[in-house]
């Protein structure tokens, strides 16, 4: 490929539309002595290196699913929950069955993503998943059973709500009580398994939307901004207004307000 007769801008356009395996273009860029072309080459190589690294990361996140599939165990669901730590609102879980070989750029633990990226990925996951479901445990259940058991109950509800019955479940952290099918608990599974990561995103986005709706009922607490977590703004509102019906009465900062 000959680039010497082309302007820098023309070369940029060629590079922007090039295929990833266009070796002739790479060689031509390397052999061009112009500093502008050399910079285009450096940027192109950095971009392609980043793409390759992301593909490798996503491939690693499918190791659990691929291993089970190789042993004839499929479909597999990933399960995770959101909302263990907040002072208000329910705990929400999701279960997701992904298709084989799925590759969703930036798929990761929901806590490592921006809110905008989570919204984009949630839509993509719901469109591409073979099945997905959400389970919720209420504030009353959290008070009655404690947050750990309420979270497990929400995860069980999410799995039971799947339209396709999984033969194995990958779950973040702890085994799910009363789940009949085999399961594998994975510590920090939302960073290690694509299915669990997908579930973490749906659970987080669903819960955030619920807290946004509660903001309409109780705007004085600022739920739309902190989603019920114990931020300084939230603690100040608790001290000023006292708890509302969706506050978790068993959590210490809420208990302290109830004693006043």
C-alpha positions in Angstrom: 0.0 0.0 0.0 1.4 3.4 -1.0 0.6 6.3 1.3 3.2 8.9 0.2 0.8 10.7 -2.2 -2.0 11.0 0.4 -2.5 13.8 2.9 -2.5 13.2 6.7 -6.3 13.7 6.7 -6.8 11.2 3.9 -4.7 8.7 5.8 -6.8 9.2 9.0 -9.9 8.4 7.0 -8.4 5.2 5.6 -7.3 4.2 9.1 -10.7 4.9 10.6 -12.3 2.5 8.2 -9.6 -0.2 8.2 -10.0 -3.8 9.2 -8.2 -5.1 12.2 -6.2 -7.5 10.2 -5.0 -5.0 7.6 -1.3 -5.8 7.8 -0.4 -3.9 4.6 -1.8 -0.7 6.1 0.3 -1.2 9.3 3.5 -1.7 7.3 2.8 1.4 5.1 2.2 3.5 8.2 5.5 2.3 9.8 7.4 3.0 6.6 6.1 6.6 6.2 8.6 9.1 7.5 6.1 11.9 8.2 5.7 12.6 11.9 1.9 13.0 11.5 1.7 9.5 9.9 3.9 8.1 12.7 1.5 9.5 15.3 -1.4 7.9 13.4 0.4 4.6 13.6 1.1 4.9 17.3 -2.5 5.7 18.1 -3.8 2.9 15.9 -1.5 0.4 17.6 -2.6 1.6 21.1 -6.2 1.3 20.1 -5.8 -2.2 18.7 -3.8 -3.3 21.8 -6.6 -2.0 24.0 -9.2 -3.9 21.9 -7.1 -7.1 22.1 -6.7 -6.7 25.9 -10.4 -6.3 26.3 -11.2 -9.4 24.3 -8.8 -11.4 26.5 -10.4 -10.0 29.6 -13.9 -11.0 28.3 -12.6 -14.4 27.3 -11.3 -15.0 30.9 -14.8 -14.0 32.2 -16.3 -16.9 30.3 -14.0 -19.5 31.8 -16.5 -20.8 34.3 -19.3 -20.9 31.8 -17.1 -22.5 29.1 -15.8 -25.2 31.5 -19.3 -26.2 32.5 -20.4 -26.2 28.9 -17.4 -28.5 28.0 -18.7 -30.9 30.5 -22.2 -30.9 29.0 -23.6 -28.6 31.8 -25.8 -25.9 30.2 -27.7 -23.7 30.4 -25.9 -21.9 33.2 -27.3 -18.8 35.0 -25.3 -16.1 36.8 -26.8 -14.6 39.9 -26.0 -11.4 41.9 -27.7 -8.9 44.1 -27.5 -5.1 44.7 -28.3 -3.1 47.8 -26.8 -4.9 50.8 -25.3 -1.7 52.3 -27.9 1.1 51.9 -29.9 2.4 54.8 -33.1 2.4 52.7 -34.9 0.5 50.0 -35.1 -3.2 49.1 -32.4 -5.6 48.1 -32.6 -6.6 44.4 -31.2 -9.6 42.7 -31.0 -10.7 39.1 -30.4 -14.0 37.3 -29.1 -14.1 33.7 -28.5 -16.9 31.2 -26.1 -15.7 28.4 -25.8 -17.2 25.0 -22.5 -19.0 24.1 -19.6 -16.9 23.1 -21.2 -13.6 24.0 -18.9 -10.6 23.9 -20.2 -7.4 25.4 -17.5 -4.7 25.5 -16.9 -3.4 29.1 -19.0 -6.1 30.7 -17.8 -6.1 34.3 -18.8 -5.9 38.0 -21.5 -3.2 38.1 -19.5 -1.3 40.8 -16.7 -0.7 38.4 -18.9 0.9 35.8 -20.4 4.4 35.5 -24.1 4.8 35.8 -24.3 5.7 32.1 -22.3 2.6 31.1 -24.5 0.4 33.3 -27.6 1.7 31.6 -26.1 0.9 28.1 -25.0 -2.6 29.1 -28.2 -3.4 30.9 -30.1 -2.8 27.7 -27.6 -4.9 25.7 -27.8 -7.7 28.2 -31.6 -7.9 28.2 -31.6 -7.9 24.4 -29.0 -10.7 24.0 -29.6 -12.9 27.0 -31.4 -16.2 26.6 -33.3 -15.4 29.8 -33.1 -12.9 32.6 -35.2 -12.3 35.8 -35.2 -10.1 38.8 -36.1 -10.9 42.4 -36.7 -8.4 45.3 -36.8 -8.7 49.1 -38.6 -5.9 50.8 -37.5 -3.6 53.6 -39.9 -5.6 55.9 -38.1 -8.9 55.0 -34.7 -7.3 55.6 -35.8 -6.3 59.1 -37.4 -9.7 59.8 -34.7 -11.9 58.4 -31.5 -9.7 58.2 -29.9 -8.4 55.1 -27.9 -11.6 54.3 -30.9 -13.9 54.3 -33.0 -11.3 52.5 -30.4 -11.1 49.8 -30.3 -14.9 49.4 -34.1 -14.9 49.2 -34.1 -12.3 46.4 -31.5 -14.3 44.5 -33.7 -17.5 44.8 -36.6 -15.5 43.5 -34.6 -14.3 40.6 -33.5 -17.9 39.6 -37.0 -19.2 40.0 -38.3 -16.5 37.8 -36.2 -17.4 34.8 -38.2 -18.6 31.7 -35.4 -21.1 31.0 -34.6 -23.4 33.8 -30.8 -23.5 34.4 -29.1 -26.8 35.2 -26.3 -25.0 37.1 -26.0 -21.6 38.8 -23.0 -19.4 39.3 -23.6 -17.1 42.3 -21.6 -14.2 43.7 -20.3 -14.9 47.1 -22.6 -17.4 48.9 -24.7 -20.4 48.1 -28.4 -19.8 47.7 -30.6 -21.5 50.3 -33.3 -23.9 49.0 -32.0 -23.8 45.4 -32.5 -27.3 44.0 -30.1 -27.2 41.1 -26.3 -27.4 41.6 -24.5 -24.1 42.2 -21.0 -22.7 42.4 -20.4 -19.7 44.8 -17.6 -17.5 43.5 -16.0 -14.9 45.7 -15.9 -11.6 43.7 -17.8 -13.5 41.0 -19.1 -10.3 39.5 -15.5 -9.6 38.3 -14.7 -13.2 37.3 -17.8 -14.5 35.5 -19.6 -12.9 32.6 -23.0 -14.3 33.7 -22.6 -13.0 37.3 -21.4 -9.6 36.0 -24.4 -9.3 33.7 -26.7 -10.2 36.7 -24.9 -7.5 38.8 -25.6 -4.9 36.2 -29.3 -5.7 35.9 -29.7 -5.9 39.6 -28.0 -2.5 40.2 -29.8 -0.7 37.4 -33.2 -2.1 38.5 -32.6 -1.1 42.1 -31.4 2.4 41.1 -34.6 2.9 39.1 -36.6 1.8 42.2 -34.8 4.3 44.4 -35.4 7.0 41.8 -39.1 6.3 42.0 -39.0 6.5 45.8 -37.4 9.9 45.4 -40.7 11.1 44.0 -42.5 9.9 47.2 -39.8 11.1 49.7 -37.8 13.9 47.9 -36.4 15.3 51.2 -33.9 12.4 51.5 -32.3 12.8 48.1 -32.7 9.1 47.1 -32.2 10.0 43.4 -28.6 11.0 44.2 -27.4 8.4 46.7 -29.8 5.5 46.2 -30.2 5.0 49.9 -26.6 4.7 50.9 -25.3 6.4 54.0 -23.9 9.5 52.4 -23.5 12.7 54.5 -26.5 14.2 52.7 -28.6 11.1 53.5 -27.5 11.1 57.2 -28.2 14.8 57.5 -31.7 14.2 56.1 -32.3 11.3 58.4 -31.3 13.5 61.4 -33.6 16.3 60.2 -36.7 14.4 59.1 -36.4 11.0 60.8 -36.9 7.7 58.9 -39.5 7.1 56.2 -41.3 3.8 55.5 -38.6 2.5 53.2 -35.7 3.0 55.7 -34.2 -0.1 57.2 -35.2 0.0 60.8 -32.6 -2.7 61.8 -29.6 -0.6 60.5 -27.8 1.3 63.2 -28.0 4.9 61.8 -31.8 4.4 61.3 -32.1 2.8 64.8 -30.4 5.8 66.3 -33.0 8.2 64.7 -35.8 6.0 65.9 -34.6 6.3 69.5 -34.7 10.1 69.4 
